[in-house]
Amino acid sequence: MPKLKTKSGVKKRFRLTATGLLKHGVAGKRHRLHHHNGKYIRQNRGTKLLSKADTAAVKAWAPYGLG
């Protein structure tokens, strides 16, 4: 069997936690932040955990794990 390739966008955007969940950065925090209010900027600081429904799809794109 040939080896499966990992989607290059997945290895750049996601990290696996010790319990198997996926961490990701929050979208919409790069530029033009004056369009967002302070509450939005504060609540989306740092990283978030991916939902269970999306986790299965992302793990399929990284067949041998992430890092």
CHARMM internal coordinates of N, CA and C (Angstrom, degrees):
IC EDIT
DIST 1 N 1 CA 1.4528
DIST 1 CA 1 C 1.5308
ANGL 1 N 1 CA 1 C 109.94
DIST 1 C 2 N 1.3228
ANGL 1 CA 1 C 2 N 116.97
DIHE 1 N 1 CA 1 C 2 N 137.89
DIST 2 N 2 CA 1.4631
ANGL 1 C 2 N 2 CA 118.65
DIHE 1 CA 1 C 2 N 2 CA 176.04
DIST 2 CA 2 C 1.5228
ANGL 2 N 2 CA 2 C 110.95
DIHE 1 C 2 N 2 CA 2 C -73.41
DIST 2 C 3 N 1.2922
ANGL 2 CA 2 C 3 N 114.57
DIHE 2 N 2 CA 2 C 3 N 157.07
DIST 3 N 3 CA 1.4638
ANGL 2 C 3 N 3 CA 119.24
DIHE 2 CA 2 C 3 N 3 CA 176.83
DIST 3 CA 3 C 1.5262
ANGL 3 N 3 CA 3 C 109.81
DIHE 2 C 3 N 3 CA 3 C -72.65
DIST 3 C 4 N 1.3297
ANGL 3 CA 3 C 4 N 115.62
DIHE 3 N 3 CA 3 C 4 N 148.77
DIST 4 N 4 CA 1.4601
ANGL 3 C 4 N 4 CA 121.29
DIHE 3 CA 3 C 4 N 4 CA 177.79
DIST 4 CA 4 C 1.5155
ANGL 4 N 4 CA 4 C 109.52
DIHE 3 C 4 N 4 CA 4 C -91.82
DIST 4 C 5 N 1.3046
ANGL 4 CA 4 C 5 N 115.48
DIHE 4 N 4 CA 4 C 5 N 142.75
DIST 5 N 5 CA 1.4585
ANGL 4 C 5 N 5 CA 119.47
DIHE 4 CA 4 C 5 N 5 CA 179.48
DIST 5 CA 5 C 1.5155
ANGL 5 N 5 CA 5 C 110.56
DIHE 4 C 5 N 5 CA 5 C -91.00
DIST 5 C 6 N 1.3325
ANGL 5 CA 5 C 6 N 115.59
DIHE 5 N 5 CA 5 C 6 N 146.17
DIST 6 N 6 CA 1.4574
ANGL 5 C 6 N 6 CA 122.44
DIHE 5 CA 5 C 6 N 6 CA 173.48
DIST 6 CA 6 C 1.5219
ANGL 6 N 6 CA 6 C 108.30
DIHE 5 C 6 N 6 CA 6 C -87.99
DIST 6 C 7 N 1.3316
ANGL 6 CA 6 C 7 N 116.45
DIHE 6 N 6 CA 6 C 7 N 136.08
DIST 7 N 7 CA 1.4643
ANGL 6 C 7 N 7 CA 120.07
DIHE 6 CA 6 C 7 N 7 CA 174.86
DIST 7 CA 7 C 1.5300
ANGL 7 N 7 CA 7 C 108.49
DIHE 6 C 7 N 7 CA 7 C -61.83
DIST 7 C 8 N 1.3197
ANGL 7 CA 7 C 8 N 116.49
DIHE 7 N 7 CA 7 C 8 N 127.70
DIST 8 N 8 CA 1.4646
ANGL 7 C 8 N 8 CA 119.09
DIHE 7 CA 7 C 8 N 8 CA -173.40
DIST 8 CA 8 C 1.5256
ANGL 8 N 8 CA 8 C 111.91
DIHE 7 C 8 N 8 CA 8 C -67.54
DIST 8 C 9 N 1.3323
ANGL 8 CA 8 C 9 N 117.72
DIHE 8 N 8 CA 8 C 9 N -27.81
DIST 9 N 9 CA 1.4590
ANGL 8 C 9 N 9 CA 119.80
DIHE 8 CA 8 C 9 N 9 CA 177.72
DIST 9 CA 9 C 1.5139
ANGL 9 N 9 CA 9 C 112.28
DIHE 8 C 9 N 9 CA 9 C -69.12
DIST 9 C 10 N 1.3223
ANGL 9 CA 9 C 10 N 117.34
DIHE 9 N 9 CA 9 C 10 N -30.62
DIST 10 N 10 CA 1.4636
ANGL 9 C 10 N 10 CA 121.14
DIHE 9 CA 9 C 10 N 10 CA -178.47
DIST 10 CA 10 C 1.5186
ANGL 10 N 10 CA 10 C 110.72
DIHE 9 C 10 N 10 CA 10 C -70.27
DIST 10 C 11 N 1.3231
ANGL 10 CA 10 C 11 N 117.21
DIHE 10 N 10 CA 10 C 11 N -42.91
DIST 11 N 11 CA 1.4655
ANGL 10 C 11 N 11 CA 118.49
DIHE 10 CA 10 C 11 N 11 CA -178.23
DIST 11 CA 11 C 1.5250
ANGL 11 N 11 CA 11 C 112.17
DIHE 10 C 11 N 11 CA 11 C -69.54
DIST 11 C 12 N 1.3233
ANGL 11 CA 11 C 12 N 117.34
DIHE 11 N 11 CA 11 C 12 N -19.63
DIST 12 N 12 CA 1.4618
ANGL 11 C 12 N 12 CA 120.08
DIHE 11 CA 11 C 12 N 12 CA 176.95
DIST 12 CA 12 C 1.5294
ANGL 12 N 12 CA 12 C 112.58
DIHE 11 C 12 N 12 CA 12 C -85.52
DIST 12 C 13 N 1.3342
ANGL 12 CA 12 C 13 N 117.15
DIHE 12 N 12 CA 12 C 13 N -28.43
DIST 13 N 13 CA 1.4580
ANGL 12 C 13 N 13 CA 120.48
DIHE 12 CA 12 C 13 N 13 CA -168.07
DIST 13 CA 13 C 1.5117
ANGL 13 N 13 CA 13 C 115.92
DIHE 12 C 13 N 13 CA 13 C -106.23
DIST 13 C 14 N 1.3334
ANGL 13 CA 13 C 14 N 118.30
DIHE 13 N 13 CA 13 C 14 N -14.46
DIST 14 N 14 CA 1.4558
ANGL 13 C 14 N 14 CA 120.67
DIHE 13 CA 13 C 14 N 14 CA -174.40
DIST 14 CA 14 C 1.5112
ANGL 14 N 14 CA 14 C 111.12
DIHE 13 C 14 N 14 CA 14 C -128.46
DIST 14 C 15 N 1.3427
ANGL 14 CA 14 C 15 N 116.24
DIHE 14 N 14 CA 14 C 15 N 150.60
DIST 15 N 15 CA 1.4617
ANGL 14 C 15 N 15 CA 123.34
DIHE 14 CA 14 C 15 N 15 CA 173.39
DIST 15 CA 15 C 1.5152
ANGL 15 N 15 CA 15 C 107.38
DIHE 14 C 15 N 15 CA 15 C -132.11
DIST 15 C 16 N 1.3230
ANGL 15 CA 15 C 16 N 116.86
DIHE 15 N 15 CA 15 C 16 N 143.22
DIST 16 N 16 CA 1.4537
ANGL 15 C 16 N 16 CA 122.76
DIHE 15 CA 15 C 16 N 16 CA -179.01
DIST 16 CA 16 C 1.5212
ANGL 16 N 16 CA 16 C 109.87
DIHE 15 C 16 N 16 CA 16 C -90.72
DIST 16 C 17 N 1.3401
ANGL 16 CA 16 C 17 N 117.09
DIHE 16 N 16 CA 16 C 17 N 135.30
DIST 17 N 17 CA 1.4597
ANGL 16 C 17 N 17 CA 120.59
DIHE 16 CA 16 C 17 N 17 CA 175.50
DIST 17 CA 17 C 1.5206
ANGL 17 N 17 CA 17 C 109.16
DIHE 16 C 17 N 17 CA 17 C -87.25
DIST 17 C 18 N 1.3217
ANGL 17 CA 17 C 18 N 117.01
DIHE 17 N 17 CA 17 C 18 N 173.00
DIST 18 N 18 CA 1.4633
ANGL 17 C 18 N 18 CA 121.03
DIHE 17 CA 17 C 18 N 18 CA -177.94
DIST 18 CA 18 C 1.5189
ANGL 18 N 18 CA 18 C 111.98
DIHE 17 C 18 N 18 CA 18 C -66.36
DIST 18 C 19 N 1.3334
ANGL 18 CA 18 C 19 N 117.72
DIHE 18 N 18 CA 18 C 19 N -25.94
DIST 19 N 19 CA 1.4618
ANGL 18 C 19 N 19 CA 120.79
DIHE 18 CA 18 C 19 N 19 CA -179.44
DIST 19 CA 19 C 1.5169
ANGL 19 N 19 CA 19 C 112.64
DIHE 18 C 19 N 19 CA 19 C -93.38
DIST 19 C 20 N 1.3420
ANGL 19 CA 19 C 20 N 118.04
DIHE 19 N 19 CA 19 C 20 N 5.29
DIST 20 N 20 CA 1.4564
ANGL 19 C 20 N 20 CA 121.02
DIHE 19 CA 19 C 20 N 20 CA 176.18
DIST 20 CA 20 C 1.5079
ANGL 20 N 20 CA 20 C 115.18
DIHE 19 C 20 N 20 CA 20 C 93.04
DIST 20 C 21 N 1.3328
ANGL 20 CA 20 C 21 N 117.88
DIHE 20 N 20 CA 20 C 21 N 5.05
DIST 21 N 21 CA 1.4606
ANGL 20 C 21 N 21 CA 120.18
DIHE 20 CA 20 C 21 N 21 CA 176.22
DIST 21 CA 21 C 1.5238
ANGL 21 N 21 CA 21 C 108.94
DIHE 20 C 21 N 21 CA 21 C -84.21
DIST 21 C 22 N 1.3185
ANGL 21 CA 21 C 22 N 116.24
DIHE 21 N 21 CA 21 C 22 N 167.09
DIST 22 N 22 CA 1.4608
ANGL 21 C 22 N 22 CA 120.92
DIHE 21 CA 21 C 22 N 22 CA -178.79
DIST 22 CA 22 C 1.5230
ANGL 22 N 22 CA 22 C 110.48
DIHE 21 C 22 N 22 CA 22 C -114.57
DIST 22 C 23 N 1.3316
ANGL 22 CA 22 C 23 N 115.55
DIHE 22 N 22 CA 22 C 23 N 129.10
DIST 23 N 23 CA 1.4612
ANGL 22 C 23 N 23 CA 121.54
DIHE 22 CA 22 C 23 N 23 CA 174.42
DIST 23 CA 23 C 1.5234
ANGL 23 N 23 CA 23 C 108.39
DIHE 22 C 23 N 23 CA 23 C -94.88
DIST 23 C 24 N 1.3298
ANGL 23 CA 23 C 24 N 115.67
DIHE 23 N 23 CA 23 C 24 N 147.38
DIST 24 N 24 CA 1.4576
ANGL 23 C 24 N 24 CA 120.24
DIHE 23 CA 23 C 24 N 24 CA 177.54
DIST 24 CA 24 C 1.5164
ANGL 24 N 24 CA 24 C 109.24
DIHE 23 C 24 N 24 CA 24 C -148.69
DIST 24 C 25 N 1.3103
ANGL 24 CA 24 C 25 N 115.75
DIHE 24 N 24 CA 24 C 25 N 154.61
DIST 25 N 25 CA 1.4505
ANGL 24 C 25 N 25 CA 120.83
DIHE 24 CA 24 C 25 N 25 CA 174.17
DIST 25 CA 25 C 1.5184
ANGL 25 N 25 CA 25 C 110.43
DIHE 24 C 25 N 25 CA 25 C -77.14
DIST 25 C 26 N 1.3109
ANGL 25 CA 25 C 26 N 116.83
DIHE 25 N 25 CA 25 C 26 N 156.45
DIST 26 N 26 CA 1.4651
ANGL 25 C 26 N 26 CA 121.37
DIHE 25 CA 25 C 26 N 26 CA -176.79
DIST 26 CA 26 C 1.5270
ANGL 26 N 26 CA 26 C 109.06
DIHE 25 C 26 N 26 CA 26 C -87.92
DIST 26 C 27 N 1.3203
ANGL 26 CA 26 C 27 N 115.38
DIHE 26 N 26 CA 26 C 27 N 136.40
DIST 27 N 27 CA 1.4601
ANGL 26 C 27 N 27 CA 120.58
DIHE 26 CA 26 C 27 N 27 CA 179.39
DIST 27 CA 27 C 1.5265
ANGL 27 N 27 CA 27 C 110.53
DIHE 26 C 27 N 27 CA 27 C -75.70
DIST 27 C 28 N 1.3198
ANGL 27 CA 27 C 28 N 116.27
DIHE 27 N 27 CA 27 C 28 N 155.80
DIST 28 N 28 CA 1.4548
ANGL 27 C 28 N 28 CA 120.96
DIHE 27 CA 27 C 28 N 28 CA 174.24
DIST 28 CA 28 C 1.5159
ANGL 28 N 28 CA 28 C 114.43
DIHE 27 C 28 N 28 CA 28 C 83.89
DIST 28 C 29 N 1.3321
ANGL 28 CA 28 C 29 N 118.14
DIHE 28 N 28 CA 28 C 29 N 23.27
DIST 29 N 29 CA 1.4645
ANGL 28 C 29 N 29 CA 119.85
DIHE 28 CA 28 C 29 N 29 CA -177.85
DIST 29 CA 29 C 1.5323
ANGL 29 N 29 CA 29 C 112.71
DIHE 28 C 29 N 29 CA 29 C -121.69
DIST 29 C 30 N 1.3196
ANGL 29 CA 29 C 30 N 117.87
DIHE 29 N 29 CA 29 C 30 N 21.01
DIST 30 N 30 CA 1.4594
ANGL 29 C 30 N 30 CA 120.13
DIHE 29 CA 29 C 30 N 30 CA -174.93
DIST 30 CA 30 C 1.5252
ANGL 30 N 30 CA 30 C 113.22
DIHE 29 C 30 N 30 CA 30 C -92.81
DIST 30 C 31 N 1.3163
ANGL 30 CA 30 C 31 N 115.77
DIHE 30 N 30 CA 30 C 31 N -49.67
DIST 31 N 31 CA 1.4648
ANGL 30 C 31 N 31 CA 118.94
DIHE 30 CA 30 C 31 N 31 CA -175.55
DIST 31 CA 31 C 1.5145
ANGL 31 N 31 CA 31 C 108.51
DIHE 30 C 31 N 31 CA 31 C -151.46
DIST 31 C 32 N 1.3223
ANGL 31 CA 31 C 32 N 117.17
DIHE 31 N 31 CA 31 C 32 N 170.04
DIST 32 N 32 CA 1.4643
ANGL 31 C 32 N 32 CA 124.57
DIHE 31 CA 31 C 32 N 32 CA -177.96
DIST 32 CA 32 C 1.5208
ANGL 32 N 32 CA 32 C 111.29
DIHE 31 C 32 N 32 CA 32 C 56.55
DIST 32 C 33 N 1.3201
ANGL 32 CA 32 C 33 N 116.08
DIHE 32 N 32 CA 32 C 33 N 44.63
DIST 33 N 33 CA 1.4630
ANGL 32 C 33 N 33 CA 119.36
DIHE 32 CA 32 C 33 N 33 CA -177.79
DIST 33 CA 33 C 1.5285
ANGL 33 N 33 CA 33 C 112.05
DIHE 32 C 33 N 33 CA 33 C -76.63
DIST 33 C 34 N 1.3049
ANGL 33 CA 33 C 34 N 118.44
DIHE 33 N 33 CA 33 C 34 N -11.19
DIST 34 N 34 CA 1.4515
ANGL 33 C 34 N 34 CA 118.77
DIHE 33 CA 33 C 34 N 34 CA 178.67
DIST 34 CA 34 C 1.5323
ANGL 34 N 34 CA 34 C 111.12
DIHE 33 C 34 N 34 CA 34 C -70.48
DIST 34 C 35 N 1.3399
ANGL 34 CA 34 C 35 N 117.77
DIHE 34 N 34 CA 34 C 35 N -11.94
DIST 35 N 35 CA 1.4585
ANGL 34 C 35 N 35 CA 120.31
DIHE 34 CA 34 C 35 N 35 CA 174.62
DIST 35 CA 35 C 1.5311
ANGL 35 N 35 CA 35 C 111.45
DIHE 34 C 35 N 35 CA 35 C -77.20
DIST 35 C 36 N 1.3331
ANGL 35 CA 35 C 36 N 117.45
DIHE 35 N 35 CA 35 C 36 N -20.76
DIST 36 N 36 CA 1.4555
ANGL 35 C 36 N 36 CA 121.40
DIHE 35 CA 35 C 36 N 36 CA 179.93
DIST 36 CA 36 C 1.5325
ANGL 36 N 36 CA 36 C 109.43
DIHE 35 C 36 N 36 CA 36 C -97.29
DIST 36 C 37 N 1.3438
ANGL 36 CA 36 C 37 N 115.47
DIHE 36 N 36 CA 36 C 37 N 150.94
DIST 37 N 37 CA 1.4514
ANGL 36 C 37 N 37 CA 117.70
DIHE 36 CA 36 C 37 N 37 CA 175.99
DIST 37 CA 37 C 1.5352
ANGL 37 N 37 CA 37 C 109.77
DIHE 36 C 37 N 37 CA 37 C -84.15
DIST 37 C 38 N 1.3171
ANGL 37 CA 37 C 38 N 115.78
DIHE 37 N 37 CA 37 C 38 N 171.22
DIST 38 N 38 CA 1.4580
ANGL 37 C 38 N 38 CA 120.79
DIHE 37 CA 37 C 38 N 38 CA -175.08
DIST 38 CA 38 C 1.5143
ANGL 38 N 38 CA 38 C 113.40
DIHE 37 C 38 N 38 CA 38 C -63.75
DIST 38 C 39 N 1.3192
ANGL 38 CA 38 C 39 N 116.93
DIHE 38 N 38 CA 38 C 39 N -33.33
DIST 39 N 39 CA 1.4668
ANGL 38 C 39 N 39 CA 120.25
DIHE 38 CA 38 C 39 N 39 CA -179.95
DIST 39 CA 39 C 1.5275
ANGL 39 N 39 CA 39 C 110.71
DIHE 38 C 39 N 39 CA 39 C -63.61
DIST 39 C 40 N 1.3105
ANGL 39 CA 39 C 40 N 117.30
DIHE 39 N 39 CA 39 C 40 N -42.34
DIST 40 N 40 CA 1.4704
ANGL 39 C 40 N 40 CA 121.23
DIHE 39 CA 39 C 40 N 40 CA 178.78
DIST 40 CA 40 C 1.5189
ANGL 40 N 40 CA 40 C 111.04
DIHE 39 C 40 N 40 CA 40 C -61.95
DIST 40 C 41 N 1.3307
ANGL 40 CA 40 C 41 N 116.37
DIHE 40 N 40 CA 40 C 41 N -43.67
DIST 41 N 41 CA 1.4613
ANGL 40 C 41 N 41 CA 120.92
DIHE 40 CA 40 C 41 N 41 CA -178.09
DIST 41 CA 41 C 1.5304
ANGL 41 N 41 CA 41 C 110.58
DIHE 40 C 41 N 41 CA 41 C -66.75
DIST 41 C 42 N 1.3336
ANGL 41 CA 41 C 42 N 117.49
DIHE 41 N 41 CA 41 C 42 N -41.37
DIST 42 N 42 CA 1.4688
ANGL 41 C 42 N 42 CA 120.91
DIHE 41 CA 41 C 42 N 42 CA 178.92
DIST 42 CA 42 C 1.5193
ANGL 42 N 42 CA 42 C 111.89
DIHE 41 C 42 N 42 CA 42 C -66.05
DIST 42 C 43 N 1.3232
ANGL 42 CA 42 C 43 N 117.61
DIHE 42 N 42 CA 42 C 43 N -45.47
DIST 43 N 43 CA 1.4604
ANGL 42 C 43 N 43 CA 120.41
DIHE 42 CA 42 C 43 N 43 CA -175.35
DIST 43 CA 43 C 1.5211
ANGL 43 N 43 CA 43 C 112.69
DIHE 42 C 43 N 43 CA 43 C -69.81
DIST 43 C 44 N 1.3161
ANGL 43 CA 43 C 44 N 117.96
DIHE 43 N 43 CA 43 C 44 N -24.28
DIST 44 N 44 CA 1.4566
ANGL 43 C 44 N 44 CA 120.95
DIHE 43 CA 43 C 44 N 44 CA -178.31
DIST 44 CA 44 C 1.5212
ANGL 44 N 44 CA 44 C 112.56
DIHE 43 C 44 N 44 CA 44 C -103.11
DIST 44 C 45 N 1.3219
ANGL 44 CA 44 C 45 N 116.38
DIHE 44 N 44 CA 44 C 45 N 24.08
DIST 45 N 45 CA 1.4579
ANGL 44 C 45 N 45 CA 121.63
DIHE 44 CA 44 C 45 N 45 CA 176.51
DIST 45 CA 45 C 1.5250
ANGL 45 N 45 CA 45 C 109.16
DIHE 44 C 45 N 45 CA 45 C -77.14
DIST 45 C 46 N 1.3063
ANGL 45 CA 45 C 46 N 117.63
DIHE 45 N 45 CA 45 C 46 N 143.93
DIST 46 N 46 CA 1.4574
ANGL 45 C 46 N 46 CA 120.15
DIHE 45 CA 45 C 46 N 46 CA 176.09
DIST 46 CA 46 C 1.5173
ANGL 46 N 46 CA 46 C 112.18
DIHE 45 C 46 N 46 CA 46 C 79.79
DIST 46 C 47 N 1.3303
ANGL 46 CA 46 C 47 N 116.77
DIHE 46 N 46 CA 46 C 47 N -146.69
DIST 47 N 47 CA 1.4528
ANGL 46 C 47 N 47 CA 122.07
DIHE 46 CA 46 C 47 N 47 CA -177.22
DIST 47 CA 47 C 1.5239
ANGL 47 N 47 CA 47 C 110.37
DIHE 46 C 47 N 47 CA 47 C -117.72
DIST 47 C 48 N 1.3266
ANGL 47 CA 47 C 48 N 115.54
DIHE 47 N 47 CA 47 C 48 N 160.59
DIST 48 N 48 CA 1.4598
ANGL 47 C 48 N 48 CA 123.01
DIHE 47 CA 47 C 48 N 48 CA 178.21
DIST 48 CA 48 C 1.5223
ANGL 48 N 48 CA 48 C 108.60
DIHE 47 C 48 N 48 CA 48 C -124.49
DIST 48 C 49 N 1.3416
ANGL 48 CA 48 C 49 N 115.50
DIHE 48 N 48 CA 48 C 49 N 166.77
DIST 49 N 49 CA 1.4564
ANGL 48 C 49 N 49 CA 121.07
DIHE 48 CA 48 C 49 N 49 CA 175.31
DIST 49 CA 49 C 1.5236
ANGL 49 N 49 CA 49 C 109.13
DIHE 48 C 49 N 49 CA 49 C -96.54
DIST 49 C 50 N 1.3057
ANGL 49 CA 49 C 50 N 115.82
DIHE 49 N 49 CA 49 C 50 N 139.73
DIST 50 N 50 CA 1.4511
ANGL 49 C 50 N 50 CA 121.42
DIHE 49 CA 49 C 50 N 50 CA 179.61
DIST 50 CA 50 C 1.5283
ANGL 50 N 50 CA 50 C 109.79
DIHE 49 C 50 N 50 CA 50 C -73.73
DIST 50 C 51 N 1.3249
ANGL 50 CA 50 C 51 N 116.87
DIHE 50 N 50 CA 50 C 51 N 147.02
DIST 51 N 51 CA 1.4620
ANGL 50 C 51 N 51 CA 120.48
DIHE 50 CA 50 C 51 N 51 CA -179.48
DIST 51 CA 51 C 1.5269
ANGL 51 N 51 CA 51 C 110.12
DIHE 50 C 51 N 51 CA 51 C -68.17
DIST 51 C 52 N 1.3296
ANGL 51 CA 51 C 52 N 115.30
DIHE 51 N 51 CA 51 C 52 N 159.78
DIST 52 N 52 CA 1.4659
ANGL 51 C 52 N 52 CA 120.64
DIHE 51 CA 51 C 52 N 52 CA -176.84
DIST 52 CA 52 C 1.5245
ANGL 52 N 52 CA 52 C 111.00
DIHE 51 C 52 N 52 CA 52 C -63.20
DIST 52 C 53 N 1.3220
ANGL 52 CA 52 C 53 N 117.66
DIHE 52 N 52 CA 52 C 53 N -37.28
DIST 53 N 53 CA 1.4616
ANGL 52 C 53 N 53 CA 121.32
DIHE 52 CA 52 C 53 N 53 CA -178.21
DIST 53 CA 53 C 1.5270
ANGL 53 N 53 CA 53 C 111.28
DIHE 52 C 53 N 53 CA 53 C -65.11
DIST 53 C 54 N 1.3264
ANGL 53 CA 53 C 54 N 117.25
DIHE 53 N 53 CA 53 C 54 N -38.13
DIST 54 N 54 CA 1.4592
ANGL 53 C 54 N 54 CA 120.66
DIHE 53 CA 53 C 54 N 54 CA -178.66
DIST 54 CA 54 C 1.5247
ANGL 54 N 54 CA 54 C 112.16
DIHE 53 C 54 N 54 CA 54 C -81.58
DIST 54 C 55 N 1.3271
ANGL 54 CA 54 C 55 N 117.26
DIHE 54 N 54 CA 54 C 55 N -23.03
DIST 55 N 55 CA 1.4592
ANGL 54 C 55 N 55 CA 120.70
DIHE 54 CA 54 C 55 N 55 CA -176.45
DIST 55 CA 55 C 1.5247
ANGL 55 N 55 CA 55 C 111.66
DIHE 54 C 55 N 55 CA 55 C -62.15
DIST 55 C 56 N 1.3274
ANGL 55 CA 55 C 56 N 117.47
DIHE 55 N 55 CA 55 C 56 N -40.31
DIST 56 N 56 CA 1.4628
ANGL 55 C 56 N 56 CA 120.58
DIHE 55 CA 55 C 56 N 56 CA -178.40
DIST 56 CA 56 C 1.5217
ANGL 56 N 56 CA 56 C 111.10
DIHE 55 C 56 N 56 CA 56 C -62.91
DIST 56 C 57 N 1.3249
ANGL 56 CA 56 C 57 N 117.18
DIHE 56 N 56 CA 56 C 57 N -40.56
DIST 57 N 57 CA 1.4636
ANGL 56 C 57 N 57 CA 120.45
DIHE 56 CA 56 C 57 N 57 CA -179.72
DIST 57 CA 57 C 1.5142
ANGL 57 N 57 CA 57 C 111.43
DIHE 56 C 57 N 57 CA 57 C -67.64
DIST 57 C 58 N 1.3238
ANGL 57 CA 57 C 58 N 117.13
DIHE 57 N 57 CA 57 C 58 N -41.86
DIST 58 N 58 CA 1.4645
ANGL 57 C 58 N 58 CA 120.46
DIHE 57 CA 57 C 58 N 58 CA -178.16
DIST 58 CA 58 C 1.5258
ANGL 58 N 58 CA 58 C 110.73
DIHE 57 C 58 N 58 CA 58 C -69.05
DIST 58 C 59 N 1.3325
ANGL 58 CA 58 C 59 N 117.39
DIHE 58 N 58 CA 58 C 59 N -37.90
DIST 59 N 59 CA 1.4614
ANGL 58 C 59 N 59 CA 119.65
DIHE 58 CA 58 C 59 N 59 CA 178.13
DIST 59 CA 59 C 1.5262
ANGL 59 N 59 CA 59 C 111.79
DIHE 58 C 59 N 59 CA 59 C -66.12
DIST 59 C 60 N 1.3384
ANGL 59 CA 59 C 60 N 117.67
DIHE 59 N 59 CA 59 C 60 N -28.38
DIST 60 N 60 CA 1.4470
ANGL 59 C 60 N 60 CA 120.64
DIHE 59 CA 59 C 60 N 60 CA 176.61
DIST 60 CA 60 C 1.5206
ANGL 60 N 60 CA 60 C 111.06
DIHE 59 C 60 N 60 CA 60 C -69.21
DIST 60 C 61 N 1.3255
ANGL 60 CA 60 C 61 N 117.08
DIHE 60 N 60 CA 60 C 61 N -27.38
DIST 61 N 61 CA 1.4702
ANGL 60 C 61 N 61 CA 120.75
DIHE 60 CA 60 C 61 N 61 CA 178.82
DIST 61 CA 61 C 1.5107
ANGL 61 N 61 CA 61 C 112.15
DIHE 60 C 61 N 61 CA 61 C -79.99
DIST 61 C 62 N 1.3440
ANGL 61 CA 61 C 62 N 117.08
DIHE 61 N 61 CA 61 C 62 N -12.96
DIST 62 N 62 CA 1.4634
ANGL 61 C 62 N 62 CA 122.02
DIHE 61 CA 61 C 62 N 62 CA 176.82
DIST 62 CA 62 C 1.5265
ANGL 62 N 62 CA 62 C 107.51
DIHE 61 C 62 N 62 CA 62 C -123.27
DIST 62 C 63 N 1.3229
ANGL 62 CA 62 C 63 N 118.68
DIHE 62 N 62 CA 62 C 63 N 79.86
DIST 63 N 63 CA 1.4586
ANGL 62 C 63 N 63 CA 121.54
DIHE 62 CA 62 C 63 N 63 CA -169.01
DIST 63 CA 63 C 1.5410
ANGL 63 N 63 CA 63 C 113.94
DIHE 62 C 63 N 63 CA 63 C -65.36
DIST 63 C 64 N 1.3130
ANGL 63 CA 63 C 64 N 118.67
DIHE 63 N 63 CA 63 C 64 N -24.74
DIST 64 N 64 CA 1.4571
ANGL 63 C 64 N 64 CA 120.59
DIHE 63 CA 63 C 64 N 64 CA -177.93
DIST 64 CA 64 C 1.5236
ANGL 64 N 64 CA 64 C 112.33
DIHE 63 C 64 N 64 CA 64 C -110.25
DIST 64 C 65 N 1.3256
ANGL 64 CA 64 C 65 N 118.09
DIHE 64 N 64 CA 64 C 65 N 19.64
DIST 65 N 65 CA 1.4491
ANGL 64 C 65 N 65 CA 121.63
DIHE 64 CA 64 C 65 N 65 CA 179.74
DIST 65 CA 65 C 1.5178
ANGL 65 N 65 CA 65 C 111.79
DIHE 64 C 65 N 65 CA 65 C 89.26
DIST 65 C 66 N 1.3060
ANGL 65 CA 65 C 66 N 115.57
DIHE 65 N 65 CA 65 C 66 N 177.08
DIST 66 N 66 CA 1.4806
ANGL 65 C 66 N 66 CA 121.89
DIHE 65 CA 65 C 66 N 66 CA -179.14
DIST 66 CA 66 C 1.5150
ANGL 66 N 66 CA 66 C 109.36
DIHE 65 C 66 N 66 CA 66 C -116.68
DIST 66 C 67 N 1.3045
ANGL 66 CA 66 C 67 N 116.16
DIHE 66 N 66 CA 66 C 67 N 105.59
DIST 67 N 67 CA 1.4416
ANGL 66 C 67 N 67 CA 121.58
DIHE 66 CA 66 C 67 N 67 CA 174.73
DIST 67 CA 67 C 1.4757
ANGL 67 N 67 CA 67 C 112.81
DIHE 66 C 67 N 67 CA 67 C 70.25
END
COOR INIT
IC SEED 1 N 1 CA 1 C
IC BUILD
